[in-house]
Amino acid sequence: MASRRSQIVLGLDPDPARLWPRALELAGGDRQGGPTAPAVERAARAVAAHCRLVLEAAGEECVAVKPQMACFERLGAPGWAALAETVSAARTQGLMVIADAKRGDIDISAKAYGQAFFSGTPSPFGHIPSLGVDALTANPLLGRDALEPLVEAGRAAGCGLLVLVRTSNPGAADVQDQELRGGGSVSRLLARLVDELGRPGIGHSGLADVGAVTGATVPERLESLRAEMPNAVLLLPGIGAQGATGRELAPAFAPGPAGGLVSASRGIVYAHERGAPPGGDPAEAARREAARLRELVWGLYA
């Protein structure tokens, strides 16, 4: 399969008001999500159908899927059920799953997050399974003690953490690019923390189980950040919809092809809206765009 030599991560940010038409058709015919069901249940069924269709169309061109947690959580319990269904569909296709949750809290809350995503939760009524993802994005601004329980939970489950170091949004410069009195920027300080946390988890591949989110929209910073994190997997959002082209991302792949993972969501899912003329088959357009990005990124390494 193409995914075995791909560095593309398929982002899923489903908007109930902007789903593929076929997903709406499928949800309308579902006995659990038919016209008499509450709106939230029907929306969640449509979201699940949409994600399944996107995976069927573009999953083979990707190595992982990255569901944005907020897009499912806003639908309450039915949304979480749609998320679990999406994770299962990704697993069926042999894709890794990265939960884009950006969690970060004090140790007791971090432990609970670790149970929710990685290990599951013991209870007097039996073991409660986790969502069962392979990696989780995390916010480091509460410091080391907020990250360590997540690292420990992920490591025990053979999973990993992706820490926000230099994100792709324009406002990232407000904090992450600020220079510190002792020298270096906030993002470089965070990169050093990622490197320290990940060293005990370096595997036979030479890659650590603690990586970083480093936006593709700031390729000029990749070389210095890579120098601070020589063993980290770098997740690179911002290709396509946020303007990055992928041509300056080579430093991310210095440890090898798995050292960099390029995340694309809207650029793939809504590729049909940019066609000539727009409005073609969403599935075919998504497959073509995912294949194009896969070849583009593979060329950076090969």
N, C-alpha and C positions, 0 to 999 in steps of 0.2 A: 504494500500500500504506500501511497505517496507520503502519508503522515510519518512513516518511519525515517524519512529524511527531510522533515519539515521543521521549521522553527516558528511557524505561525500559530498563534493562540487566538482562537475564535471567541471574541467577546460577545456576550449575550446580555443586552440591556433592553429587554422587551417593554415596549410602551403599549398598553392596552388600546390606545387610540391610533396606533400606527402599526398594525399587524398585517402580515401577508393575507390577501383575500382568501386563499385556500384554508388558512388557519381558522378564519371566521366560519367558513363553510363546515369544516370538520367539527368545530365546537358546537355549532348549531344542531348538528345531527347526533351529538353525544347524549345518551340517556341521562348522564349525570349532569350535563351542562345545557340542557334543552331550554326552550323559551319560558318554561314555568319556574326555573331555578332562580335564586337570588342573583342580582347583577354581579356580585363579587365572585360567585362560583362560576358563572358563565365566562367572566373575564379571565379567571384563572385557567379554566379549561382551554380558552383560546390562546392564552400565553403558552401553555404547555404544548399545544399543537404547533404553534409558531416556532418554538424552539426546536421541536422534533423535526420539523420541515427544514429548518436552517441547518441542523446537524446532518440530516440526510443529504442535503445539497452540497455542503462545503466541508463536512467533517473529514473526509478522506484526504483533503489537502492540508490538514492541520495536525498538530501534535497534541494540542490541549484545548479545552474549552474554559472560558472564564465568565461564569455567571455573575452579574452585578447584583449583590444581595438586596439592595434597596428596591430594585425593580420588582422583586418577588415579594419582599416583606410588606410593601404597601398594600398588598392584597390580603393581608392577614393570614389566617390558617390555610385557606385555599391556595394562597400564593406560595406558602412553604411546601404544600403538597405538590404544586407545579414545579417547584425547584427540585424536590426529591425525584420527581419523574424525569426532569431534565438531566440530573446527575446520572440516573440509571441509564438513560438513552445514550449519554456520552460514554459510559462504561461499556455498553454493548458494542460501540464502535471502536473500542480500544483506546479511547482518548483519556489523557490525564485531566483532572479537574482542579482548577484554581478558583477558590472562593474569593471573589473581590469584595471583601467585607471591611477592610481597613480598620480592624479592631485594635484597641489599645486602651487598657484601663489598669487599675491597681491589681495587685496579685490575686486577690480572691475572685475578682471578675475575670481576669485573664485565665485563671484555672477553669472557670466555667466555660469560657469561650473554647478553650482547648478540648474540653469534653464534648461540646456541641459540634465541633468540626472534625475532631480527630479520634478521640478515644471512646466516646460514649460516657454514660453517667450511671454509676451504681445507685440502686435504690432498694428500699425494703421489698419492693414488688418485682425485683429482677433488674437485669441490665437493660438500660435504654440506649439503643444504638445512636451513634453520631451520624452526621450527614455523610461522612466518609469521603472527604476530599483529599487530594494529594498535596495541596498547598493552600496557604491562607495569606492574604495581604494584611499588613499590620502597620499601625501608626506608632512611631517611636517617641513621640514628644513627651510622654510621661516618663521615659527613661528606661534603663536596663531592667529594673525589677518588674516592669509591666510587660516586658518582652520575654523574660526568661521562662515563665510558666508556659507560654505558647511554644517556645523553642523546645522545651522538655517534652511537652505533650506530642508535638509533631515528630520529634526524634524517636520517641518510644513507639510511635505508630509507623515509622519508616516514611514520614512525610516531611514537608518543609515549610519555611516561612519566607515571605517576600516583603521586606521592610521598605516603607516609603523613604527614599533618600533624596531624589530630585524629580518631582512629578512634572507632568506635561502641561498642566494648566498655566495660563499666563500669570495668575496670582501667586504661583510658587515662588517667584522672585521676591515677594514681599518678606519672606522669612528664610527660605532655603538658600538664597544667594547672599544673604547678609554676612559680612566679614566679622569674625570674632576678634576680641582683643589679643588673644594669643596667636593669631594668625590662622588663615584658612576660613572657609565658609561653613555655615551650618550644615550644608549637604556633605561636605568632606568630613566633618565630625561624625555625622550619622554613618557615613561609609566606613569609617574606622570601627564604629560600634558593630556594624554588620560583620566586618571581617573578624573581630574578636569573638563574637557569638558563634560564628560559623566554623571556626577552626576545629573544634572537637568533632564536628560532623563531616569532615572532608572524607569522601569515599574513594573507591578505587579509580573512579573517573577523574579525580583531582578537583571535583566540584564540591562545594560545601552545601549543607542542607539549610543554610540561611542565605538568602539572596536579597536582591534589592530591586525596587521599582525606580527606573531611571528613564525619564521621558525621551522619546525619539525626537521631540521638538527642540531639544537642546543638545545636539550632537557635539557641539564644541566643548562640552563638559565631560563627555564620555571617557576620553582618554585619561584625564586626571582621576576620575572616579574609579575607573577600572584599575588604575595603579594602586588605589587604596584597598580594593577588593579583588585581588587576583584570582581568587577561587570561587567567587560568588556567581550564581546565575543572575543575569540582569534581565528583568522584564521591561520591555520597551514599548509603552503605549504612545499613541499620538500619530501613528502612520495613517495617512488618508484624511479622515474627517478633520483632524486637528492640524493638518498641513505638512507633516513630515513626509519626506520622500523615500527614505531608506538608504540613500546613497552615501551617507556619512556615518553609518552605524558600525563600520568595521571594527573599531576598538572593542566593542562588546563581545565579539567572537574570538578574542585573543586566546582563551583557553581551549577553543575548539567549537564546533558547530552548536553544541548544546549550551555554550556559555551565554548565548543571547536568545531570548524569546521575544518575537515581535507580536504585539497585541493589536488586533484590528477588529472592530465591531461594526459600527455604522457603515464604514467603507465597504464591508462585505455584504452586510444584511440589506442595505439599501442601494446596492450597486445598480439595480434596475432603474432607479430614478435618474441616474446619470447617463443612461444609454442614449443612443441616437437612432430614432427618437426615444425619449424616455417612456417607461411604461411596459417594458418587455417582461418576459417570464422571470419572476424574482429568483426562483431556484437556480435557473441556468445562469443568470447574471451573477449570483453569489458564488457559484462554483467557479466561473471563469475568473472572477476577481481574486478569490482565494488562491487559485492556481497561479495567477500572475504574480501575486505577492510572494508565494512560496518560491517561485523561480528567481524573483528579484533578490530575496534575502539569501537564498542558497548561493547565489552568485557572489555575494559579499565574502563568503568563506571559501568557496571552491575556487 
